[in-house]
Amino acid sequence: MSESSKISWTGILAAIQPRIKLLRSFDQRSHSYLGYVLYLQGQIGGEERYFSVAIGDVTQEKFQFQAGDEISGESVPVTDPKSEVAEQYKASQFGFPTGK
């Protein structure tokens, strides 16, 4: 995906959830941590609604997002919604419109 296909968004962080990948093969199960999913109420692509954005561990460690934070950024729509819990990923350009 190119930078030009990124969608700008802003909103109030409603919840943060760990993002894991669960693999099952016969009687074996394994999982891996992929980061976090941010659930926001705000504006994305000019539309007011709830939406979700996937972020990595390093991003969460750097910004320490918490419910109630007002944040903004840019991200790309997920290419295969069946394999991803978030609507958006590859997020960048994070900001805090009201300061943090």
N, C-alpha and C positions, 0 to 999 in steps of 0.2 A: 504494500500500500504506500502511496506517496503522501508526502506531508500535506498536499493540497486536498486530500480526501478526508482530512481530520475535521471533526465537528466540534465547535466550541460549546461549552456548557457552563452553567453556574447553578448553585443550589445550596440548600441546607442539608447537611449530612444527618440522615435519620438513623442509620445503623451501619455497622461494619461486621462482616462475617468472614471467617477463614475460607479460603478457596482451596479445595483439595480435589485430587483426581483419584478415584477409586477404581481399581482394576480387579476383576474377578475371573478366575480361570479354574473351572471344575470346583474343587474344594479349597483352592488357594485364594486368599485376598491380600491385596497390598494397596497402599495409598501413598501419595506424595503431596506435599504442601506446595501450592503454586503462588500463594500470596493471600490477598484479601479482595473482597467485593465491597465496594462502597454503594450504599443505597441512598439516593438523594431525591429530594423534592425540589424541583426548580425548573430551569429552562434549558432545553437542549435543541439545537437546530431551529430556534424560533418557536418552539412548542413548550407550553407549560405542562409538566406532568412528573410522575415518579419515574426514575430510571436508575440503572446500575452500571457501575464502571469497575473493571478489574484492575488491580494494582499489584505490584510485586512487594516482597518483604522489605527490600531496601527502601522503597518509596515510603512505606508505612513507618519504618524506623526513622527516616529522615524528617518527615512532617508530623508524626504522632497525631494523626487524625482522630477526632473524637466526635461522638454524636453531638449535634448542635452547632458544629463548626460550619461557617459559610465558606465554601470553596469554589474555585473555578478551574477550568482546564480545557484541554483538547483531547480527543480520543477518536478511535476508528471503530466503526461498527464491526461486530464479530462476524467472521466469514461463514461459520457453521453454527447457528444457534442451538442445534441439537447436542453439540459437544461442549458447550460453554454455558455456565449459569448466568454470566453477566451479558448485558446488551452491547457494551462497549469495552474495548481494551486498548493496549498500547497508548496509555494516557501519558500526557506530558503538559508542560506549561502551567503547572499548578500555581494558584494564587489564592490569597485570602482577602477578598474585597473589603472586609471590615477590620482587617488586621488580626494578627494572632501573636 
